[in-house]
Amino acid sequence: MLPKRIAYYTKKVAQFGAIHPSKHRNPYRHNRLMLYKKLMHEQIAKEGWKVN
């Protein structure tokens, strides 16, 4: 399950970075991505995975 979460996060970060500066960005997307990243790292630590 964790590899799927990492793939989802990576895909969403790529989508966020691909938005052209002239287009309207969702002002909450960055905060949601950072919260998702924090929770994902907590889950990684809880399951005992090694993070470099």
Beta strands, then each sheet from edge to edge (+ up, - down):
end
